[in-house]
Amino acid sequence: MKRLLAPILAAALIGGAVASAAILLIGSPRRSGTTVRSTATSVPVSATGTGTTRDVASTGLTATQIYQRDSSGVVAIKAVTAEGEDEGTGIVLNDQGLILTNDHVVKNATSIDVEASGSTKTTRVATLVGEEANQDLALIRVDPSGLGLKPLTIASFSSVQVGDAVYAIGNPYGLEETLTRGIVSALGREISAPDGAKITGAIQTDAALNPGNSGGPLLNEQGEVIGVNSQIATDASTANGAQPGNTGVGFAISTNTAAAAIKTIQDGKGVTYASAVRSRLESEGAQRYSYGPSRASGEAEASGAASEQGSREAAGGVGAEQDGTEVEASRSAEGQVPQIVVP
């Protein structure tokens, strides 16, 4: 099968004859110098709250109606780590302040802040409930009192079809409550979590997704969540030395996958990013991965290795099959893997 996403270094050696691309996690760059606060102990979670599965109705809403109805169910997330600060987006699941986001937004965080939408722009400290790194998903909780949060509804994924109109609400580049729209470009994509695990059944969309959209909702025409925005494909030349952005090829983790991950976390069986990478290295051999130095805060990755510090970004490289069925690990001509970076 012809490959859509060519290895980065191989393309560089060819000298531009073939375009290369990388799959990128769409969190924001980590910024240093932020005051670190400790996060409270994880708390038990109930069911996914008002995220009730139901069939999609025949009549859609306008973009304005979707935004007015659903923006209060989307929050901005800032996670402090030893390397700095990550920014992303979260989906409100219930009235108790349970929020779903990408694990790569909050992994290894020592403090997590949530900012609710609306004119008050209230910021509140959240607690990490649990992670399921193999699906790149995590649950956090915030005290919802006075925030005006409105839980979003989870749609039946079986109703999603290629060509359906979709909408994304998130915080690209820190611009809160941004609405973009597009269509479902393809279904059944396979992408890689940062720990190298495969995530199946992903949705491909041309709705504009950029750094900071990670963890936000992909919505159908009824304003219901059908996916969790997680990754973008971008030209490898723009990934080196500059913050990558939307190219019209984005990926959202399906609600089917998200529902299973939420249950795994609730059952206390979720795995953290660090433990998932360690287990994968032990089972597959460390030689499969290529490491690079820790990235400076706010800078894009400058090498073809999947790196943060040591095994923190020891995810396998990704490429894509043109028939749309698989995004799989592949090595470049120099033995390094194409980038999976947090832009």
C-alpha positions as a LaTeX table, in Angstrom:
\begin{tabular}{lrrr}
\hline
Residue & $x$ (\AA) & $y$ (\AA) & $z$ (\AA) \\
\hline
Met1 & 0.00 & 0.00 & 0.00 \\
Lys2 & 1.22 & 3.46 & $-0.85$ \\
Arg3 & 2.22 & 5.50 & 2.16 \\
Leu4 & 0.63 & 8.89 & 2.71 \\
Leu5 & 2.94 & 10.05 & 5.48 \\
Ala6 & 6.60 & 9.54 & 4.53 \\
Pro7 & 9.41 & 9.39 & 7.11 \\
Ile8 & 10.81 & 12.80 & 7.90 \\
Leu9 & 14.50 & 12.21 & 7.40 \\
Ala10 & 14.03 & 10.19 & 4.26 \\
Ala11 & 12.15 & 13.10 & 2.75 \\
Ala12 & 14.92 & 15.48 & 3.77 \\
Leu13 & 17.49 & 13.36 & 1.99 \\
Ile14 & 15.38 & 13.30 & $-1.16$ \\
Gly15 & 15.52 & 17.08 & $-1.09$ \\
Gly16 & 11.86 & 17.94 & $-1.40$ \\
Ala17 & 10.96 & 15.54 & $-4.18$ \\
Val18 & 8.45 & 13.86 & $-1.90$ \\
Ala19 & 6.39 & 15.70 & 0.71 \\
Ser20 & 6.68 & 14.31 & 4.22 \\
Ala21 & 4.33 & 14.61 & 7.12 \\
Ala22 & 4.06 & 13.81 & 10.81 \\
Ile23 & 1.20 & 13.02 & 13.13 \\
Leu24 & 1.19 & 15.55 & 15.94 \\
Leu25 & $-0.52$ & 15.70 & 19.29 \\
Ile26 & $-2.36$ & 19.00 & 19.44 \\
Gly27 & $-1.53$ & 20.13 & 22.95 \\
Ser28 & 0.21 & 23.47 & 23.39 \\
Pro29 & 3.96 & 23.87 & 24.00 \\
Arg30 & 5.18 & 23.64 & 27.55 \\
Arg31 & 6.25 & 26.93 & 29.07 \\
Ser32 & 8.63 & 27.12 & 32.00 \\
Gly33 & 8.61 & 29.39 & 35.00 \\
Thr34 & 5.07 & 28.62 & 36.16 \\
Thr35 & 4.35 & 28.30 & 39.87 \\
Val36 & 3.76 & 24.65 & 40.70 \\
Arg37 & 0.92 & 23.58 & 42.97 \\
Ser38 & 0.36 & 20.02 & 44.09 \\
Thr39 & $-2.74$ & 18.22 & 42.86 \\
Ala40 & $-5.21$ & 16.68 & 45.29 \\
Thr41 & $-5.70$ & 12.95 & 45.52 \\
Ser42 & $-7.77$ & 11.29 & 42.80 \\
Val43 & $-11.42$ & 10.79 & 43.66 \\
Pro44 & $-13.82$ & 8.01 & 42.65 \\
Val45 & $-15.90$ & 8.58 & 39.56 \\
Ser46 & $-19.50$ & 7.80 & 38.88 \\
Ala47 & $-20.97$ & 6.97 & 35.50 \\
Thr48 & $-20.39$ & 9.34 & 32.62 \\
Gly49 & $-23.23$ & 11.50 & 33.85 \\
Thr50 & $-25.41$ & 13.16 & 31.25 \\
Gly51 & $-23.28$ & 11.75 & 28.45 \\
Thr52 & $-26.17$ & 9.55 & 27.40 \\
Thr53 & $-25.94$ & 7.62 & 24.15 \\
Arg54 & $-28.83$ & 8.21 & 21.73 \\
Asp55 & $-29.51$ & 8.10 & 18.03 \\
Val56 & $-28.88$ & 11.24 & 16.03 \\
Ala57 & $-32.00$ & 13.22 & 15.17 \\
Ser58 & $-32.76$ & 14.13 & 11.59 \\
Thr59 & $-32.79$ & 17.90 & 12.08 \\
Gly60 & $-29.49$ & 19.65 & 12.64 \\
Leu61 & $-28.68$ & 22.88 & 14.42 \\
Thr62 & $-26.92$ & 25.90 & 12.98 \\
Ala63 & $-23.31$ & 26.57 & 13.91 \\
Thr64 & $-24.44$ & 29.49 & 16.06 \\
Gln65 & $-26.97$ & 27.32 & 17.92 \\
Ile66 & $-24.37$ & 24.64 & 18.56 \\
Tyr67 & $-21.91$ & 27.19 & 19.89 \\
Gln68 & $-24.46$ & 28.87 & 22.13 \\
Arg69 & $-25.64$ & 25.54 & 23.51 \\
Asp70 & $-22.36$ & 23.66 & 23.89 \\
Ser71 & $-19.62$ & 26.18 & 24.66 \\
Ser72 & $-20.47$ & 26.03 & 28.37 \\
Gly73 & $-19.67$ & 22.31 & 28.26 \\
Val74 & $-16.10$ & 22.96 & 27.11 \\
Val75 & $-13.28$ & 24.14 & 29.38 \\
Ala76 & $-9.70$ & 25.34 & 28.93 \\
Ile77 & $-7.04$ & 23.29 & 30.73 \\
Lys78 & $-3.57$ & 24.33 & 31.86 \\
Ala79 & $-1.34$ & 21.60 & 33.27 \\
Val80 & 1.95 & 22.39 & 35.01 \\
Thr81 & 4.76 & 19.85 & 34.71 \\
Ala82 & 8.47 & 19.83 & 35.45 \\
Glu83 & 9.07 & 21.05 & 31.88 \\
Gly84 & 6.63 & 23.95 & 32.00 \\
Glu85 & 2.97 & 24.28 & 31.10 \\
Asp86 & 0.67 & 22.49 & 28.65 \\
Glu87 & $-2.62$ & 23.88 & 27.39 \\
Gly88 & $-5.56$ & 21.90 & 26.12 \\
Thr89 & $-9.32$ & 21.52 & 26.18 \\
Gly90 & $-11.77$ & 19.44 & 28.20 \\
Ile91 & $-15.29$ & 18.04 & 27.78 \\
Val92 & $-17.69$ & 18.35 & 30.74 \\
Leu93 & $-19.34$ & 14.96 & 31.38 \\
Asn94 & $-21.57$ & 15.52 & 34.40 \\
Asp95 & $-22.87$ & 17.99 & 36.96 \\
Gln96 & $-20.24$ & 16.88 & 39.47 \\
Gly97 & $-17.46$ & 18.49 & 37.45 \\
Leu98 & $-16.10$ & 15.35 & 35.76 \\
Ile99 & $-14.10$ & 16.32 & 32.66 \\
Leu100 & $-12.67$ & 14.22 & 29.84 \\
Thr101 & $-9.47$ & 15.27 & 28.04 \\
Asn102 & $-6.40$ & 13.83 & 26.33 \\
Asp103 & $-3.85$ & 12.17 & 28.57 \\
His104 & $-1.03$ & 13.99 & 26.78 \\
Val105 & $-2.50$ & 17.28 & 28.06 \\
Val106 & $-2.28$ & 16.31 & 31.75 \\
Lys107 & 0.31 & 13.52 & 31.95 \\
Asn108 & 2.96 & 14.05 & 34.63 \\
Ala109 & 1.18 & 17.21 & 35.79 \\
Thr110 & 1.86 & 18.55 & 39.27 \\
Ser111 & $-0.98$ & 21.06 & 38.98 \\
Ile112 & $-4.03$ & 21.28 & 36.74 \\
Asp113 & $-6.12$ & 24.43 & 36.31 \\
Val114 & $-9.50$ & 24.58 & 34.57 \\
Glu115 & $-11.00$ & 27.77 & 33.16 \\
Ala116 & $-14.74$ & 27.78 & 32.53 \\
Ser117 & $-16.26$ & 29.60 & 29.57 \\
Gly118 & $-18.33$ & 32.73 & 29.92 \\
Ser119 & $-17.70$ & 36.33 & 30.87 \\
Thr120 & $-16.38$ & 35.55 & 34.37 \\
Lys121 & $-13.46$ & 33.43 & 33.10 \\
Thr122 & $-13.26$ & 31.66 & 36.44 \\
Thr123 & $-10.17$ & 29.50 & 36.96 \\
Arg124 & $-10.18$ & 26.63 & 39.43 \\
Val125 & $-7.74$ & 23.91 & 40.46 \\
Ala126 & $-8.71$ & 20.43 & 39.24 \\
Thr127 & $-7.70$ & 16.99 & 40.44 \\
Leu128 & $-6.57$ & 14.10 & 38.28 \\
Val129 & $-9.08$ & 11.25 & 38.56 \\
Gly130 & $-7.27$ & 8.74 & 36.38 \\
Glu131 & $-5.53$ & 8.04 & 33.08 \\
Glu132 & $-5.81$ & 5.52 & 30.28 \\
Ala133 & $-2.60$ & 6.28 & 28.43 \\
Asn134 & $-3.07$ & 3.47 & 25.92 \\
Gln135 & $-6.04$ & 5.41 & 24.53 \\
Asp136 & $-4.53$ & 8.86 & 25.26 \\
Leu137 & $-7.47$ & 9.79 & 27.49 \\
Ala138 & $-7.78$ & 11.02 & 31.07 \\
Leu139 & $-10.42$ & 12.18 & 33.54 \\
Ile140 & $-10.07$ & 15.20 & 35.80 \\
Arg141 & $-12.52$ & 16.71 & 38.27 \\
Val142 & $-13.20$ & 20.28 & 39.31 \\
Asp143 & $-15.58$ & 21.82 & 41.86 \\
Pro144 & $-18.40$ & 22.91 & 39.50 \\
Ser145 & $-20.11$ & 25.34 & 41.88 \\
Gly146 & $-20.55$ & 28.76 & 40.33 \\
Leu147 & $-18.89$ & 27.81 & 37.04 \\
Gly148 & $-22.05$ & 27.41 & 34.98 \\
Leu149 & $-20.81$ & 24.20 & 33.40 \\
Lys150 & $-23.23$ & 22.29 & 31.18 \\
Pro151 & $-22.51$ & 18.61 & 30.55 \\
Leu152 & $-22.40$ & 17.65 & 26.89 \\
Thr153 & $-24.29$ & 14.72 & 25.41 \\
Ile154 & $-22.42$ & 11.76 & 23.91 \\
Ala155 & $-23.83$ & 10.67 & 20.54 \\
Ser156 & $-24.10$ & 7.15 & 19.20 \\
Phe157 & $-21.00$ & 6.66 & 17.10 \\
Ser158 & $-22.80$ & 4.15 & 14.88 \\
Ser159 & $-24.69$ & 7.04 & 13.29 \\
Val160 & $-21.56$ & 8.85 & 12.05 \\
Gln161 & $-20.97$ & 8.80 & 8.30 \\
Val162 & $-18.32$ & 10.19 & 5.96 \\
Gly163 & $-19.48$ & 13.59 & 4.77 \\
Asp164 & $-21.37$ & 14.49 & 7.94 \\
Ala165 & $-20.92$ & 18.09 & 9.08 \\
Val166 & $-18.90$ & 18.39 & 12.30 \\
Tyr167 & $-17.83$ & 21.17 & 14.65 \\
Ala168 & $-14.94$ & 21.59 & 17.08 \\
Ile169 & $-14.88$ & 23.87 & 20.11 \\
Gly170 & $-11.56$ & 24.38 & 21.84 \\
Asn171 & $-8.67$ & 26.63 & 22.77 \\
Pro172 & $-6.24$ & 26.72 & 19.83 \\
Tyr173 & $-3.12$ & 28.72 & 20.68 \\
Gly174 & $-4.83$ & 29.73 & 23.93 \\
Leu175 & $-7.78$ & 31.38 & 22.15 \\
Glu176 & $-10.64$ & 30.17 & 24.35 \\
Glu177 & $-14.04$ & 29.11 & 23.02 \\
Thr178 & $-13.01$ & 28.92 & 19.37 \\
Leu179 & $-15.48$ & 27.24 & 17.02 \\
Thr180 & $-14.42$ & 25.61 & 13.75 \\
Arg181 & $-16.35$ & 23.37 & 11.38 \\
Gly182 & $-15.79$ & 20.82 & 8.64 \\
Ile183 & $-16.87$ & 17.34 & 7.68 \\
Val184 & $-16.08$ & 13.75 & 8.58 \\
Ser185 & $-13.35$ & 12.97 & 6.04 \\
Ala186 & $-12.95$ & 9.27 & 6.85 \\
Leu187 & $-13.76$ & 6.68 & 9.49 \\
Gly188 & $-11.86$ & 3.77 & 10.99 \\
Arg189 & $-8.43$ & 5.39 & 11.06 \\
Glu190 & $-5.76$ & 3.93 & 13.33 \\
Ile191 & $-3.48$ & 6.37 & 15.15 \\
Ser192 & $-0.79$ & 5.95 & 17.80 \\
Ala193 & $-0.99$ & 7.10 & 21.41 \\
Pro194 & 2.12 & 8.86 & 22.77 \\
Asp195 & 3.10 & 5.62 & 24.53 \\
Gly196 & 3.08 & 3.78 & 21.19 \\
Ala197 & $-0.20$ & 1.92 & 21.68 \\
Lys198 & $-2.62$ & 1.73 & 18.77 \\
Ile199 & $-5.91$ & 3.65 & 18.92 \\
Thr200 & $-8.42$ & 2.19 & 16.48 \\
Gly201 & $-11.63$ & 3.58 & 15.04 \\
Ala202 & $-10.48$ & 7.20 & 14.96 \\
Ile203 & $-12.36$ & 9.85 & 12.99 \\
Gln204 & $-10.56$ & 11.89 & 10.35 \\
Thr205 & $-11.86$ & 15.43 & 9.86 \\
Asp206 & $-10.97$ & 18.60 & 7.98 \\
Ala207 & $-12.35$ & 20.83 & 10.75 \\
Ala208 & $-9.50$ & 23.12 & 11.76 \\
Leu209 & $-7.61$ & 21.66 & 14.75 \\
Asn210 & $-4.54$ & 23.39 & 16.17 \\
Pro211 & $-2.32$ & 23.27 & 19.27 \\
Gly212 & $-4.62$ & 23.71 & 22.26 \\
Asn213 & $-7.58$ & 21.81 & 20.72 \\
Ser214 & $-6.40$ & 18.55 & 22.33 \\
Gly215 & $-9.10$ & 16.97 & 24.47 \\
Gly216 & $-11.93$ & 19.07 & 23.07 \\
Pro217 & $-15.15$ & 17.78 & 21.49 \\
Leu218 & $-15.84$ & 16.96 & 17.88 \\
Leu219 & $-19.57$ & 17.60 & 17.61 \\
Asn220 & $-22.23$ & 16.46 & 15.15 \\
Glu221 & $-25.02$ & 18.64 & 13.72 \\
Gln222 & $-27.07$ & 18.11 & 16.89 \\
Gly223 & $-24.27$ & 19.46 & 19.06 \\
Glu224 & $-23.51$ & 16.00 & 20.48 \\
Val225 & $-20.00$ & 14.68 & 21.04 \\
Ile226 & $-18.85$ & 12.06 & 18.53 \\
Gly227 & $-15.11$ & 12.26 & 19.21 \\
Val228 & $-12.25$ & 13.72 & 21.24 \\
Asn229 & $-9.93$ & 15.90 & 19.13 \\
Ser230 & $-6.40$ & 14.58 & 19.59 \\
Gln231 & $-3.96$ & 14.75 & 16.67 \\
Ile232 & $-3.21$ & 16.49 & 13.39 \\
Ala233 & $-1.09$ & 15.59 & 10.40 \\
Thr234 & 1.29 & 18.32 & 9.30 \\
Asp235 & 4.13 & 18.78 & 6.85 \\
Ala236 & 7.33 & 17.60 & 8.52 \\
Ser237 & 9.18 & 20.70 & 7.30 \\
Thr238 & 6.87 & 22.87 & 9.41 \\
Ala239 & 7.29 & 20.60 & 12.44 \\
Asn240 & 11.02 & 21.35 & 12.64 \\
Gly241 & 11.81 & 24.71 & 14.20 \\
Ala242 & 8.25 & 26.05 & 14.21 \\
Gln243 & 4.97 & 25.31 & 15.91 \\
Pro244 & 2.88 & 23.16 & 13.56 \\
Gly245 & $-0.73$ & 23.95 & 12.77 \\
Asn246 & $-3.78$ & 22.77 & 10.88 \\
Thr247 & $-3.43$ & 21.23 & 7.43 \\
Gly248 & $-6.99$ & 19.97 & 7.08 \\
Val249 & $-6.12$ & 16.47 & 8.30 \\
Gly250 & $-7.11$ & 15.99 & 11.92 \\
Phe251 & $-8.03$ & 12.99 & 14.05 \\
Ala252 & $-10.51$ & 12.52 & 16.87 \\
Ile253 & $-10.77$ & 9.52 & 19.17 \\
Ser254 & $-14.28$ & 8.06 & 18.76 \\
Thr255 & $-16.88$ & 8.09 & 21.51 \\
Asn256 & $-16.89$ & 4.28 & 21.47 \\
Thr257 & $-13.22$ & 4.29 & 22.43 \\
Ala258 & $-13.76$ & 7.10 & 24.92 \\
Ala259 & $-16.63$ & 5.28 & 26.66 \\
Ala260 & $-14.48$ & 2.17 & 27.10 \\
Ala261 & $-11.57$ & 4.24 & 28.42 \\
Ile262 & $-13.80$ & 6.04 & 30.92 \\
Lys263 & $-15.05$ & 2.71 & 32.25 \\
Thr264 & $-11.46$ & 1.44 & 32.50 \\
Ile265 & $-10.50$ & 4.47 & 34.56 \\
Gln266 & $-13.60$ & 4.16 & 36.75 \\
Asp267 & $-12.75$ & 0.51 & 37.39 \\
Gly268 & $-9.28$ & 1.53 & 38.55 \\
Lys269 & $-7.59$ & $-0.29$ & 35.68 \\
Gly270 & $-6.27$ & 2.69 & 33.74 \\
Val271 & $-2.53$ & 3.05 & 33.17 \\
Thr272 & $-0.40$ & 6.17 & 33.42 \\
Tyr273 & 1.82 & 7.34 & 30.60 \\
Ala274 & 5.02 & 6.45 & 32.47 \\
Ser275 & 3.88 & 2.92 & 33.33 \\
Ala276 & 2.54 & 2.35 & 29.81 \\
Val277 & 5.84 & 3.35 & 28.19 \\
Arg278 & 7.82 & 1.25 & 30.64 \\
Ser279 & 5.65 & $-1.78$ & 29.95 \\
Arg280 & 5.89 & $-1.29$ & 26.20 \\
Leu281 & 9.66 & $-0.92$ & 26.32 \\
Glu282 & 9.92 & $-4.10$ & 28.35 \\
Ser283 & 7.68 & $-6.07$ & 26.00 \\
Glu284 & 8.93 & $-4.77$ & 22.66 \\
Gly285 & 12.52 & $-3.85$ & 23.40 \\
Ala286 & 14.00 & $-0.40$ & 23.96 \\
Gln287 & 15.91 & $-0.57$ & 20.69 \\
Arg288 & 12.67 & 0.03 & 18.80 \\
Tyr289 & 12.55 & 3.62 & 20.04 \\
Ser290 & 14.70 & 6.59 & 19.19 \\
Tyr291 & 15.36 & 9.14 & 21.89 \\
Gly292 & 16.26 & 12.80 & 21.77 \\
Pro293 & 17.17 & 15.52 & 24.26 \\
Ser294 & 14.51 & 17.30 & 26.27 \\
Arg295 & 12.79 & 19.98 & 24.22 \\
Ala296 & 13.21 & 23.58 & 25.39 \\
Ser297 & 9.99 & 25.12 & 26.64 \\
Gly298 & 7.93 & 26.64 & 23.86 \\
Glu299 & 10.07 & 25.27 & 21.05 \\
Ala300 & 9.12 & 22.69 & 18.45 \\
Glu301 & 11.00 & 19.42 & 18.08 \\
Ala302 & 14.06 & 19.78 & 15.84 \\
Ser303 & 14.90 & 16.13 & 15.30 \\
Gly304 & 13.16 & 13.15 & 13.75 \\
Ala305 & 13.08 & 11.31 & 17.07 \\
Ala306 & 9.96 & 11.00 & 19.16 \\
Ser307 & 11.23 & 12.66 & 22.29 \\
Glu308 & 10.67 & 14.55 & 25.43 \\
Gln309 & 13.23 & 13.52 & 28.05 \\
Gly310 & 14.38 & 9.92 & 27.93 \\
Ser311 & 11.38 & 7.65 & 27.74 \\
Arg312 & 8.84 & 10.45 & 28.34 \\
Glu313 & 8.26 & 10.70 & 24.59 \\
Ala314 & 9.29 & 7.17 & 23.68 \\
Ala315 & 6.34 & 6.74 & 21.37 \\
Gly316 & 6.77 & 4.82 & 18.13 \\
Gly317 & 6.90 & 6.86 & 14.94 \\
Val318 & 3.84 & 7.05 & 12.77 \\
Gly319 & 3.09 & 6.90 & 9.10 \\
Ala320 & $-0.24$ & 6.53 & 7.32 \\
Glu321 & $-1.61$ & 4.16 & 4.73 \\
Gln322 & $-3.33$ & 5.86 & 1.81 \\
Asp323 & $-6.28$ & 3.51 & 1.95 \\
Gly324 & $-7.07$ & 5.04 & 5.34 \\
Thr325 & $-7.09$ & 1.90 & 7.41 \\
Glu326 & $-3.90$ & 2.32 & 9.35 \\
Val327 & $-1.44$ & 4.80 & 10.80 \\
Glu328 & 1.50 & 2.62 & 11.79 \\
Ala329 & 5.06 & 2.88 & 13.11 \\
Ser330 & 7.81 & 3.23 & 10.51 \\
Arg331 & 11.49 & 4.13 & 10.60 \\
Ser332 & 13.32 & 6.68 & 8.50 \\
Ala333 & 16.39 & 6.04 & 6.36 \\
Glu334 & 18.61 & 7.07 & 9.28 \\
Gly335 & 17.00 & 4.68 & 11.74 \\
Gln336 & 15.02 & 7.36 & 13.58 \\
Val337 & 11.26 & 7.40 & 13.82 \\
Pro338 & 9.09 & 10.20 & 12.41 \\
Gln339 & 8.01 & 12.70 & 15.00 \\
Ile340 & 5.18 & 12.52 & 17.44 \\
Val341 & 5.47 & 15.87 & 19.17 \\
Val342 & 3.43 & 18.15 & 21.35 \\
Pro343 & 3.38 & 21.27 & 19.17 \\
\hline
\end{tabular}
